Structure formats: structure tokens, C-alpha cells
């Protein structure tokens, strides 16, 4: 045996009680690799029966097992005269300080926390095997009683076992702390990279938007000039082509503005103040009504709805939500739009409701992500950026956006602000 472990003879082995096949296979691979003889059992009762027939050099036991758990198994081992000197390692996640108390009460010699490194497990095995004779040289411990979380526990572990356990727990905690520090450093680096990438992306978006505006304005300007100055010389098909150019150009201009609004919604300082949402919504609805070529809408706005928020950003939110309500209810016979507030379990919220075409909720999982559309462009124009902008603004206010809808029965979009 070349593992560097101190076995008394070639018959010495490590006994393992583990009901998880995955964990058992992992340990079995570890023992085969380190050339350590081992025996595996799926519960503490079977493991104890075998240990009494063939004494192991060391025992490793999971805590959560059927028939007999790890604490019971360890305590039973320590009560057998021929086995009481066998070191017992308990495998645990150590999520509760009571795990340590129960381990001491059962007489455990060491803890190994999950997940564990194989090198660390090997070091614990070496340590316990090399020092198992120490307790036999000193006077026997009679145990002590302690109170923990209002319960009395009788600790059967000796001073050496207690010291080993505490050192093991401390070492595991230090290792976890180092891992957390390293993870925090990596997270900070990733966050800095993300901020830099966001700044570059924002700068790129603004530059591209600016560079697109100039040629687009030229295209629209000359298209309108052709229509105004030479429209009478064009046949019906030619006029339609010019109208399509202007319509497509206006759509692109709208998309550029929406992209810029989306970029702005992710940056800049928020300046909250008392905002009369009722007045703000009425103003936005009036603008939308004036620019609408569709039917006249029945608009209901609850009076005196107040909120503390950034008025400029909230106007963008209402413009998008009310704009969608106008758009998707324009083809119904009597379009109705409502903006009101409510409260649920102490949480105030606001909502925009329409009686338009609605949508299938099973397809709405990505509705708040950029460029997501649930309807065809030829049926309802749009960029798919508006709701993403709304979500971004509401999240920056500490709130959230949610919605409910059904095809042919309208839609309701809710938002809270904190």
C-alpha cells in the first residue's frame, strides 16, 4: 500500500456508510485511486453489523441515512468496547450548529463538509489514523453535560476528539471563507467588465443612432419633396412606392427614438418627486388621441392618483403602456382604456387595461425583453422595445411589472413603484 497511511496490517480497511449512490461511487473511486481498502454499506445498521464482525481502521458515515442515521450509527460504534477507539468521520453540510453538538454527543472524531476536496479528505484520514493511539494513552473521559438552544446534551467525545472536531470545523470555515473572498473578487471583476461593456454599448447605440438620423432625415425629406412637388406626375403605383418609403422611414425613426429611450432608461440619476399620475396619464392620453387615426376611445382615468417617482421617466412608462392600449384596441368596435390603481396585501399598484385583441399568456414569457413581439408587424406596427423600457424604468424605481391577458378579451398591465 503506497497511500502513505499507517495501517497495522493488510487487512485494515475503511468502512463507509452512505446511501447516496452518487456519493458512494465518488468515494469508491477515491479509495481505488489512493489504494485504500474499503467496504460500503447503504445504512448504519448494516455497517455496524459488519464492523462488529470485522473491525475497521476508520469509519466514514453520512448523517442522513435510512434505518439508522449517522449520529445513531456513530453512537452505537462508540458503545461497543472493541470499536470505541475506531475514528469516525461524519459527512455533513454543517448548515446548523446543532450538527456539531449532535456529532460531539455521538462521539464523532471529525466532520467532513460537503462538497469536499479529495485532498482534504485524504489529509483528515491520515491525521486520524496517525493519531488514533493518543486517546488510549490518557485517562478516560467521563463526558460532560452542556445546554444548547434550551436542550441538555451529554457529550461523549473526549477532549482530543472535541479539539479535532473544532479544528476541523474551523478549517472548513476558513476554506469556505477563502472561496467566498475569491468568488467576491471574481464577481467584482465581472461587474467592472459588465459596467465597461454597458458604457461602450450605450456609447455605440447613441453614436449609431445619431449617425443613422442624418441619412434617414435626408431620405424622408427628399421622399416628401418628391411626393409634394412631383406627385401629380406619378401614377398610382409610383405614389404608393413613395408612401411606402415615407412609412418605412418613419418606422425606422421611431425605432431609433425607442432605442435611445431604452438606453436612457438604464442610466442617469432618478429624481423622485410627488407626481400626479392622473394628470400625467390624461396628458399622455390626449396626445395619443390627437395623433390617432382610429376610432374615438372611451378613456377612464382614476382621479388624484399620486406617487413618488421621476416624472420624466414615468411619462415614458405611461406613454408606452397607454400607447399599446390604443394600438391593440383600435380594431374593436368600442375601444375602452382604463388607468387606475389598487392595493394587494399592503402593496400599492397601478394598471392600464384595454378591451383589445389581447394575447396568449403561454407565449408571453419574454414579453418584457427587447425586440419581443406577439403580433405580426403588418397587423400592428411597433419595435418591441417599449415594454422593455417600461420594465427597466420600473425596476430602477424598485418596483416590478406584471400582466394578464386572454386572446380577444383585452390585456391589463400592472406596475408597482417600490
Secondary structure, DSSP 8 states (H G I E B T S, - for coil): --S----SSTT--EEEE---HHHHHHHHHHHHHTT--EEEESSHHHHHHHHHHS--SEEEEESS-SSS-HHHHHHHHHHSTTTTTSEEEEEE---SHHHHHHHHHHT--EEEESS--HHHHHHHHHHHHHTTTHHHHS-----EEEEETTEEEEE---HHHHHHHHHHHHHHHHHHHHHHHHHHHHHHHHHHHHHHHHHHHHHHHHHHHHHHHHHHHHHHHHHHHHHHHHGGGS-HHHHHHHHHHHHHHHHHHHHHHHHHHHHHHTSS----EEEEHHHHHHHHHHHHHHH--S---EEEE-TT-EEEE-HHHHHHHHHHHHHHHHHHTTTSTT-EEEEEEEEETTEEEEEEEE-S----GGG-TTTTSTT--SS-TTTS---S-HHHHHHHHHHHTT--EEEEE-TTS-EEEEE---
